[in-house]
Amino acid sequence: MKKKQIIIALLLVAIAASLGLFFYYKNNDKAMDGVYSTNAAPDSCECETSWFPHEQTPAPKEGDGSPFDSDNTTNCDFHQWSWQKFLWLTKPLPSGNPFFIDSLDIVSPFMEDVAPELGIKLTLSSINQAGFKGVLLSNPKFNKVADTVYYSIHVNKLLKDKIISAASLINNGKLPVSNSETFPVGALELKVSWISIDAIVKEQQKDYFTTTAAVKNSKGQYVKKTMALLGMHVVGIVKNHPEFIWATFEHKDMAPVYDKKNNSVTSATEKLFYEKGTEKDINGIRWLRGATSPVLPNKAFILYEYGVPKDLNTGDFMATSQKEPANFNNIENINKCVDSKLKDVFRNYFYNGSIWLDFDGVSPEDQVKILVTKNISTATPGALARGSVNLANITMETYTQTFQDDIHKINNSNVISCFYCHQAVITKIRPGKSPLFLSHLFLDYLEITKPTGTAKNANVLGISRERRIQEIDAAKMDQLEEFIKATK
């Protein structure tokens, strides 16, 4: 063989070997970092040009052929789905409303259809926070009024139909309470927080999306009000993720972020949920069981930026099941990308992170097995939780950002996220395990549609519906607390 041919052959062998190593490490990088596949560079998580203009944002791909139809997803895949889904849901329609108001069904926390009041589809009456821990009021010094935050729940047909059909099968004895049923790809639930525009200072009102709603006041009457959108949970099923992706968005600058370096939280100005000044403790986000107000009113703050916990002593990212700072940087970068391209009022909202499980290479059968046997909220190194492992929304989980009474007690074994309460277990009322129970809508709908004739049935006992709902929630929280302790 000629010398030139030998050199070319050697070069081809070297290139092939390099490509082989590249694809090996690309497909096995979880083994390299022991945590999560982040194939993209930390600064490469960008928005897509196809998402803009906002009026034309397409729905993200979620099933076959999507980024989730793979054994090797990236951290950025989930952040891109979250932002694109939010933009699709909020894209303006000719009616003037965003897509989610006109196109999804509005339901109660027990998945009962919410009937329009005063001829207005957006009808608001729910004021209880996640876990029924308290009611969030605005800072009266911000705009001379302490107003209540309200919540709406919006679902699509895929989620609603599955809840109704599965609950019917269980309640008729045709499906065991413990089962392997999952929600279909595309199933979607939103929880949205709102407040009267009167709670916001006039010069900032234009920065909020506002719409007309029928709002139930303290006298039980519905009144017409202009309501400002504060935050939104976007919770959806994609292929290979029956646990849902749990994403959250909120308006910018409603509350300060806790400063780990100085071990305090401070604001030089009045904010919607925080009186100006400095606090050295976490009493502003603590609401004791049975209390009628938080330990420290009007001092609500964000415990961890983007839901990514940091070590109090060092200020460094806490060692958890999610590799950092890649995840944190991806959130920050995609937020900057969207902000640079979005032109309407929704540019004043930001993505505060999402959480999901690492199911790369896990079969659907094993995904279900994990959901019904594991404590999926665990975020210690080696666990399955990915993304923002202390995910919370300042307007919806204000008082459940931590269950510790001292910030020094927070560590990687007790960080709190959506998965703390959303487990595949049911309450003591009717024990069982199913991926469907990750949705509290399903769990609660199942209980209130239980047929008559059982000792626990509200009709038989003559207990009011409201009392029954309180019992369900109390039992649900007690069961979850016991389950978390038992599986730590």
C-alpha positions in Angstrom: 0.0 0.0 0.0 1.3 3.4 -0.9 2.4 5.7 1.9 -0.4 8.2 1.1 -3.0 5.5 1.3 -1.7 4.3 4.6 -1.9 7.8 6.1 -5.5 8.2 4.8 -6.5 4.8 6.3 -5.0 5.7 9.6 -6.8 9.0 9.7 -10.1 7.3 8.9 -9.5 4.8 11.7 -8.8 7.7 14.1 -11.9 9.6 13.1 -14.0 6.5 13.5 -12.6 5.8 16.9 -13.2 9.4 17.9 -16.8 9.2 16.7 -17.3 6.0 18.6 -16.0 7.5 21.8 -18.2 10.5 21.3 -21.4 8.5 20.8 -20.4 6.2 23.7 -20.1 9.1 26.1 -23.1 10.9 24.7 -25.2 7.8 25.3 -23.6 6.9 28.6 -23.0 10.3 30.2 -25.1 9.4 33.2 -22.4 6.9 34.1 -19.9 9.8 33.7 -21.5 12.3 36.1 -23.6 9.8 38.1 -26.5 12.1 38.0 -28.2 13.2 34.8 -27.7 13.3 31.1 -26.9 16.9 30.2 -25.7 16.4 26.6 -26.0 20.1 25.8 -23.5 22.6 27.1 -24.7 24.5 30.2 -25.0 27.7 28.2 -26.8 26.1 25.1 -30.3 25.7 26.4 -32.1 28.2 24.1 -35.7 29.0 23.0 -36.7 28.1 19.4 -37.4 30.7 16.7 -40.5 28.7 15.8 -42.2 29.7 19.1 -42.4 33.3 17.9 -44.4 35.5 17.3 -46.4 34.5 20.4 -49.7 34.5 18.4 -48.3 31.5 16.4 -46.6 29.4 19.1 -47.2 25.7 18.2 -47.9 23.0 20.8 -44.7 21.1 21.8 -44.2 17.6 20.6 -44.8 15.1 23.4 -45.3 11.6 22.0 -43.8 9.5 19.3 -40.9 11.3 17.5 -40.6 13.9 20.3 -37.5 14.5 22.4 -39.0 12.2 25.1 -39.3 9.3 22.7 -35.7 8.4 23.5 -33.5 6.7 26.1 -31.3 9.8 26.2 -33.2 13.0 27.0 -31.4 16.1 28.0 -32.0 18.5 30.9 -32.8 21.2 28.3 -35.5 19.1 26.7 -37.7 19.5 29.7 -37.1 23.2 30.1 -37.9 23.7 26.4 -41.1 21.8 26.7 -42.1 23.9 29.8 -41.6 27.2 28.1 -43.1 26.2 24.8 -46.2 24.7 26.6 -46.7 28.0 28.6 -46.4 30.1 25.5 -48.8 27.9 23.6 -51.3 28.1 26.5 -51.0 31.8 26.8 -51.0 32.7 23.1 -53.7 35.4 22.4 -56.9 34.5 20.6 -59.2 36.8 18.6 -61.5 36.9 21.7 -58.7 38.7 23.6 -58.3 35.8 26.0 -55.3 33.5 26.0 -55.8 30.0 24.7 -56.1 28.3 28.1 -59.1 30.3 29.3 -61.2 29.8 26.1 -60.1 26.2 25.3 -59.7 24.3 28.6 -62.4 23.3 31.1 -62.5 25.1 34.4 -63.0 22.7 37.3 -63.1 22.8 41.1 -60.3 21.2 43.3 -62.6 18.1 43.2 -63.0 18.2 39.4 -66.5 19.4 39.4 -67.3 21.7 36.5 -67.3 25.3 37.5 -70.4 26.9 36.1 -70.0 30.5 34.7 -71.3 33.2 37.0 -72.5 36.6 35.8 -72.1 35.3 32.3 -68.3 35.0 32.8 -66.4 31.8 32.2 -63.5 32.6 34.6 -65.3 32.1 37.9 -63.2 32.2 41.0 -64.0 31.0 44.5 -61.0 28.9 45.7 -58.5 30.6 48.0 -56.8 27.7 49.8 -53.1 27.1 49.1 -51.5 23.8 48.3 -52.0 21.3 51.1 -54.7 23.7 52.5 -52.0 25.5 54.4 -53.4 29.0 54.7 -54.6 31.8 52.5 -52.2 34.3 50.8 -52.9 38.0 51.2 -51.1 40.8 49.4 -49.0 43.3 51.3 -51.3 46.2 52.3 -48.4 48.7 52.1 -47.9 47.9 48.4 -51.1 49.5 47.3 -53.1 50.3 50.5 -55.1 47.1 50.4 -54.7 43.5 51.6 -56.3 41.4 48.8 -56.8 37.7 48.6 -55.1 35.4 46.0 -57.6 33.2 44.1 -57.0 30.0 42.2 -58.5 28.4 39.1 -57.9 24.9 37.8 -58.0 24.2 34.0 -57.9 20.8 32.4 -58.0 19.4 28.9 -60.3 16.6 27.6 -57.6 13.9 27.8 -57.1 14.4 31.5 -60.8 14.9 32.3 -62.0 11.8 30.4 -59.4 9.6 32.0 -60.3 10.8 35.5 -64.0 10.2 34.9 -63.6 6.8 33.2 -61.1 5.4 35.7 -63.0 6.6 38.7 -66.1 5.0 37.4 -64.4 1.7 36.9 -62.9 1.7 40.4 -66.1 2.8 42.1 -68.1 0.1 40.2 -65.6 -2.6 41.1 -64.3 -3.2 37.6 -60.8 -1.9 38.3 -58.9 -2.4 41.5 -58.0 0.6 43.6 -54.4 -0.4 43.3 -53.7 -0.5 39.5 -51.1 0.3 36.8 -53.2 2.8 34.9 -51.5 6.0 33.7 -52.7 9.2 32.1 -52.4 9.4 28.3 -49.7 11.5 26.6 -51.0 15.0 26.2 -53.1 15.0 29.4 -52.8 18.5 30.9 -53.7 20.3 34.1 -53.1 24.0 35.0 -53.4 25.8 38.3 -53.5 29.5 38.0 -53.3 32.2 40.6 -55.0 35.6 40.4 -55.5 38.8 42.4 -57.6 41.9 42.0 -55.9 44.5 40.0 -56.6 46.9 42.9 -53.9 45.2 44.9 -51.2 46.3 42.4 -49.8 49.8 42.2 -51.1 51.7 39.2 -47.8 52.1 37.4 -47.3 48.3 37.4 -50.8 47.2 36.4 -49.9 47.3 32.7 -47.2 44.7 33.3 -49.7 42.0 34.3 -52.1 40.0 32.1 -55.6 41.0 33.2 -59.0 39.7 32.5 -62.6 40.0 33.8 -63.7 37.3 36.2 -66.7 36.6 38.5 -65.2 36.5 42.0 -66.9 35.1 45.1 -66.5 37.6 47.9 -66.6 37.1 51.7 -70.4 37.4 51.7 -70.7 34.4 49.3 -71.8 36.7 46.4 -70.2 36.8 43.0 -69.0 40.2 41.8 -67.4 41.3 38.5 -63.7 42.1 38.9 -60.6 42.7 36.8 -58.1 40.1 37.9 -54.3 40.0 37.3 -52.6 36.7 36.6 -49.8 36.0 39.1 -48.6 32.5 38.5 -49.3 29.2 36.7 -48.5 25.6 37.2 -48.2 23.7 33.9 -48.5 20.0 34.6 -48.5 17.6 31.6 -47.8 14.0 30.5 -45.2 13.3 27.8 -44.0 10.0 26.5 -42.1 7.9 29.1 -43.1 10.3 31.9 -46.3 9.1 33.6 -45.3 11.1 36.6 -46.0 14.4 34.7 -43.6 17.2 34.1 -44.4 19.8 36.8 -43.4 23.3 35.5 -44.2 26.6 37.2 -44.2 30.2 36.0 -44.8 33.5 37.9 -44.7 37.2 37.5 -41.4 38.9 38.1 -40.5 40.8 41.3 -43.5 39.9 43.5 -41.2 38.9 46.4 -37.5 38.8 47.2 -35.3 35.7 47.2 -33.7 34.5 50.4 -30.0 35.6 50.5 -28.0 32.5 51.6 -24.7 34.5 51.8 -26.1 36.9 54.4 -28.6 34.4 55.8 -31.4 36.9 55.5 -34.1 38.2 53.1 -34.4 41.8 52.3 -36.2 44.3 50.1 -35.5 48.1 49.9 -39.0 48.6 48.4 -42.6 47.4 49.1 -43.4 44.3 47.0 -46.8 42.6 46.4 -46.2 40.0 49.0 -43.3 41.4 51.1 -43.1 44.5 53.2 -39.8 46.3 52.8 -37.1 45.5 55.3 -34.8 42.7 56.4 -35.7 39.4 58.1 -33.2 36.9 59.5 -35.5 33.9 59.8 -38.0 31.9 57.7 -41.2 32.8 59.6 -42.6 34.7 56.6 -43.1 31.3 54.8 -44.3 29.3 57.8 -48.0 28.6 58.5 -48.6 26.3 61.5 -51.3 23.7 61.3 -54.6 25.1 62.7 -53.3 28.7 62.6 -55.3 31.6 61.1 -52.3 33.5 59.7 -48.6 32.9 58.9 -46.1 33.1 61.7 -45.0 36.4 60.2 -47.5 38.1 58.0 -46.6 40.1 54.8 -43.1 38.7 54.7 -43.5 36.0 52.0 -40.3 35.3 50.0 -38.8 32.9 47.6 -36.7 30.3 49.5 -34.6 29.1 46.5 -34.2 30.8 43.1 -35.5 28.5 40.4 -36.2 25.9 43.1 -32.6 25.0 43.2 -31.4 24.6 46.8 -28.1 26.0 48.0 -26.1 25.1 51.1 -26.5 27.7 53.8 -23.0 27.4 55.1 -21.1 27.6 51.8 -23.5 29.3 49.4 -22.8 26.6 46.9 -25.4 24.4 45.2 -26.6 21.7 47.5 -25.5 18.1 46.5 -28.7 16.6 45.3 -29.9 14.1 42.6 -29.8 16.9 40.0 -26.4 18.0 38.7 -25.7 21.7 39.2 -25.0 24.4 38.0 -26.0 23.0 34.6 -29.7 22.8 35.4 -29.7 26.3 37.0 -27.9 27.8 34.1 -30.2 26.2 31.6 -33.2 27.8 33.3 -31.5 31.1 33.4 -30.5 31.0 29.8 -33.8 29.9 28.3 -35.5 32.7 30.4 -33.1 35.2 28.8 -33.7 33.8 25.4 -37.5 34.1 25.7 -37.3 37.5 27.2 -35.3 38.8 24.2 -37.9 37.6 21.7 -41.3 37.9 23.5 -43.0 41.2 22.9 -46.3 41.1 24.8 -47.3 41.3 28.4 -46.1 37.7 29.1 -42.5 38.8 28.9 -43.1 40.0 32.4 -43.5 36.4 33.6 -40.6 34.0 34.1 -40.1 30.2 34.2 -39.2 29.2 37.8 -38.2 25.6 36.9 -39.8 22.2 36.6 -39.4 18.7 38.1 -39.6 15.2 36.6 -38.0 11.8 37.1 -35.1 10.3 35.3 -36.8 7.5 33.3 -34.2 7.3 30.5 -34.0 3.7 29.4 -36.7 2.6 31.9 -39.5 0.5 30.4 -43.1 1.7 30.9 -43.8 -1.3 33.2 -40.8 -0.4 35.4 -41.8 3.3 35.3 -45.1 2.3 36.9 -43.4 -0.1 39.4 -41.1 2.8 40.5 -44.0 5.2 41.0 -46.0 2.8 43.2 -43.1 1.6 45.3 -40.7 4.5 45.7 -40.8 7.8 47.5 -40.3 9.9 44.4 -39.7 13.1 46.3 -36.3 11.9 47.5 -33.6 14.3 46.1 -30.4 12.9 47.7 -27.6 12.0 45.3 -28.5 8.9 43.2 -32.2 9.5 43.4 -34.5 9.9 40.4 -35.8 13.4 40.9 -34.5 15.9 38.2 -34.8 19.6 37.6 -35.8 21.9 40.4 -35.8 19.6 43.4 -37.2 22.3 45.7 -39.7 23.5 43.2 -42.4 26.0 44.5 -44.4 28.9 43.3 -44.5 31.9 45.6 -48.2 32.3 45.0 -49.3 28.7 45.4 -46.8 27.0 47.7 -45.9 30.0 49.8 -46.1 28.1 53.0 -44.9 24.7 51.9 -41.5 25.7 50.5 -40.1 23.9 53.5 -41.5 22.1 56.5 -38.6 22.9 58.7 -38.8 25.6 61.4 -35.2 26.8 60.9 -33.4 27.3 57.7 -30.3 25.6 59.2 -32.2 22.4 59.3 -32.8 22.2 55.6 -30.6 19.7 53.8 -30.8 17.4 50.7 -32.8 14.8 52.7 -35.7 17.1 53.4 -36.1 19.5 50.5 -39.7 19.9 49.3 -41.1 19.8 45.8 -44.4 18.9 44.0 -43.5 15.2 44.5 -43.7 15.5 48.3 -47.5 15.6 48.1 -48.1 14.2 44.7 -47.2 10.5 45.3 -48.8 7.4 43.7 -50.5 6.6 47.0 -54.1 7.2 48.2 -55.3 8.3 51.6 -56.2 6.1 54.6 -59.8 6.3 53.6 -59.4 3.7 50.8 -55.8 2.4 50.7 -54.2 1.7 47.3 -51.5 2.7 44.9 -51.7 3.9 41.3 -49.9 6.4 39.0 -53.3 8.0 38.7 -53.1 9.2 42.3 -50.3 11.6 41.4 -53.2 13.8 40.4 -55.1 15.1 43.4 -57.9 15.9 41.0 -58.3 12.2 40.4 -57.8 11.2 44.0 -60.4 13.7 45.3 -62.9 13.1 42.4 -62.7 9.4 43.2 -63.6 10.0 46.8 -66.5 12.3 46.3 -68.0 10.1 43.6 -67.8 7.0 45.8 -71.2 5.1 45.7 -73.5 5.2 48.7 -73.8 2.5 51.2 -70.3 2.5 52.8 -69.6 3.5 56.3 -67.4 6.3 55.2 -69.9 7.8 52.7 -71.0 11.3 53.4 -74.6 10.7 52.4 -75.0 7.7 54.8 -73.5 9.6 57.7 -75.4 12.8 57.0 -72.1 14.7 56.8 -72.1 17.9 54.7 -70.1 17.9 51.4 -67.7 20.6 52.9 -67.1 18.5 56.0 -66.4 15.4 53.8 -63.9 17.4 51.7 -62.1 18.5 54.9 -61.9 14.9 56.1 -60.5 13.8 52.7 -57.8 16.4 52.8 -56.8 15.8 56.4 -56.5 12.1 55.8 -54.6 12.7 52.6 -52.0 14.9 54.3 -51.6 12.5 57.2 -51.1 9.6 54.9 -48.5 11.4 52.8 -46.5 12.5 55.9 -46.5 8.9 57.1 -45.5 7.6 53.7 -42.6 10.1 53.4 -41.2 9.2 56.8 -41.5 5.5 56.1 -39.6 5.7 52.8 -36.8 8.0 53.7 
